């Protein structure tokens, strides 16, 4: 059981770490699309991110299966789960798993921070785009009024 549980938990952790790195790459692209005001490209990246998030949700179900297999009601975020894993896989296995969990948490926090900055940049870009569109609308109205004035004076 000890080796099998270590393998299953470690595999999940490695898969999750890979998904977070995939998200990190997509956030890099997202940042560029926002900076370039490429809304079509941004929508494409957001769809790709949603696919990765769906895969993360599937992993969560697998974590819950491990929790159930250990006879624990709480999920992987609770201390009871990690105490059971530590007892089952031994100190060395536990330390390896937790090291990767720490990497996941750090990556996740960095991604959340970057997403906040990207969202702020997007909002600023959208505000600027609105101003431009509004200005264009006013210019059209002014031009139309000018054209009508010129035509009526002829």
C-alpha positions as CSV (number, residue, x, y, z in Angstrom):
1,X,0.0,0.0,0.0
2,X,2.8,2.4,0.9
3,X,4.5,2.3,-2.5
4,X,1.2,2.3,-4.4
5,X,-0.2,5.3,-2.5
6,X,3.1,7.2,-2.9
7,X,3.0,6.5,-6.7
8,X,-0.7,7.6,-7.0
9,X,-0.3,10.8,-4.9
10,X,3.0,11.7,-6.5
11,X,1.6,11.2,-10.0
12,X,-1.3,13.5,-9.2
13,X,1.0,16.1,-7.8
14,X,3.2,16.0,-10.9
15,X,0.2,16.2,-13.2
16,X,-1.1,19.2,-11.3
17,X,2.3,20.9,-11.4
18,X,2.3,20.3,-15.2
19,X,-1.1,21.9,-15.5
20,X,0.0,24.9,-13.5
21,X,3.0,25.3,-15.8
22,X,0.6,25.1,-18.8
23,X,-1.5,27.8,-17.2
24,X,1.6,29.9,-16.6
25,X,2.5,29.7,-20.4
26,X,-1.1,30.6,-21.3
27,X,-1.0,33.6,-18.9
28,X,2.2,34.8,-20.6
29,X,0.2,34.8,-23.9
30,X,-2.8,36.3,-22.3
31,X,-0.6,39.2,-21.0
32,X,0.7,39.8,-24.5
33,X,-2.8,39.7,-26.0
34,X,-4.1,42.3,-23.5
35,X,-1.1,44.5,-24.1
36,X,-1.7,44.4,-27.8
37,X,-5.5,44.8,-27.4
38,X,-5.9,41.6,-29.4
39,X,-9.4,40.7,-28.2
40,X,-9.8,37.8,-30.6
41,X,-6.5,36.3,-29.5
42,X,-7.4,36.9,-25.9
43,X,-10.7,35.0,-26.3
44,X,-8.7,32.1,-27.8
45,X,-6.3,32.0,-24.9
46,X,-9.2,32.2,-22.4
47,X,-10.7,29.1,-24.0
48,X,-7.4,27.3,-23.8
49,X,-7.2,28.2,-20.1
50,X,-10.7,26.9,-19.5
51,X,-9.6,23.5,-20.9
52,X,-6.7,23.4,-18.5
53,X,-9.0,24.3,-15.6
54,X,-11.3,21.5,-16.6
55,X,-8.4,19.1,-16.4
56,X,-7.6,20.5,-12.9
57,X,-11.2,19.7,-11.9
58,X,-10.8,16.1,-13.1
59,X,-7.6,15.9,-10.9
60,X,-9.6,17.1,-7.9
61,X,-12.0,14.2,-8.4
62,X,-9.0,11.9,-8.3
63,X,-7.7,13.5,-5.1
64,X,-11.1,12.9,-3.6
65,X,-10.8,9.2,-4.5
66,X,-7.5,9.0,-2.7
67,X,-9.1,10.7,0.3
68,X,-11.9,8.2,0.3
69,X,-9.4,5.3,-0.1
70,X,-7.7,6.5,3.1
71,X,-11.1,6.6,4.9
72,X,-11.0,10.4,5.2
73,X,-14.0,12.7,4.7
74,X,-12.0,15.9,4.2
75,X,-10.1,16.6,1.0
76,X,-6.4,17.2,0.3
77,X,-6.5,20.8,1.8
78,X,-7.1,19.5,5.3
79,X,-4.4,18.4,7.8
80,X,-6.1,15.0,8.4
81,X,-5.5,14.1,4.8
82,X,-1.8,15.0,4.9
83,X,-1.3,13.2,8.2
84,X,-2.8,10.1,6.7
85,X,-0.6,10.4,3.7
86,X,2.5,11.0,5.8
87,X,1.8,7.9,7.9
88,X,1.1,5.8,4.8
89,X,4.1,6.8,2.6
90,X,6.7,7.5,5.2
91,X,8.8,10.6,5.8
92,X,10.9,10.6,2.7
93,X,7.9,10.1,0.3
94,X,5.9,12.6,2.2
95,X,8.7,15.2,1.9
96,X,9.0,14.7,-1.8
97,X,5.3,15.1,-2.3
98,X,5.0,18.2,-0.1
99,X,8.0,19.8,-1.9
100,X,6.0,19.6,-5.1
101,X,2.8,20.8,-3.4
102,X,4.8,23.9,-2.2
103,X,5.8,24.5,-5.8
104,X,2.2,24.2,-6.9
105,X,1.0,26.7,-4.2
106,X,3.8,29.2,-5.2
107,X,3.0,28.9,-8.9
108,X,-0.7,29.3,-8.1
109,X,-0.2,32.4,-6.1
110,X,2.1,33.9,-8.7
111,X,-0.6,33.2,-11.4
112,X,-3.3,34.8,-9.2
113,X,-1.1,37.9,-8.8
114,X,-0.4,38.1,-12.5
115,X,-4.0,37.6,-13.4
116,X,-4.9,40.5,-11.2
117,X,-2.5,42.8,-13.0
118,X,-3.6,41.5,-16.4
119,X,-7.3,42.2,-15.5
120,X,-6.3,45.7,-14.4
121,X,-4.5,46.3,-17.7
122,X,-7.5,44.9,-19.6
123,X,-9.8,47.3,-17.8
124,X,-7.5,50.2,-18.5
125,X,-7.3,49.2,-22.2
126,X,-11.1,48.8,-22.4
127,X,-11.6,52.2,-20.8
128,X,-9.2,53.7,-23.4
129,X,-11.0,51.9,-26.2
130,X,-14.3,53.3,-25.0
131,X,-12.9,56.8,-25.0
132,X,-11.6,56.3,-28.5
133,X,-14.9,54.9,-29.7
134,X,-16.8,57.7,-28.0
135,X,-14.5,60.3,-29.6
136,X,-15.0,58.7,-33.0
137,X,-18.8,58.9,-32.5
138,X,-18.6,62.6,-31.6
139,X,-16.3,63.3,-34.6
140,X,-18.8,61.6,-36.9
141,X,-21.7,63.7,-35.4
142,X,-19.6,66.9,-35.8
143,X,-18.6,65.9,-39.4
144,X,-22.2,65.1,-40.3
145,X,-23.4,68.4,-38.9
146,X,-20.6,70.2,-40.7
147,X,-21.4,68.4,-44.0
148,X,-25.1,69.3,-43.7
149,X,-24.3,72.9,-42.9
150,X,-22.0,73.1,-46.0
151,X,-24.6,71.5,-48.2
152,X,-27.4,73.8,-47.0
153,X,-25.3,76.9,-47.6
154,X,-24.6,76.0,-51.2
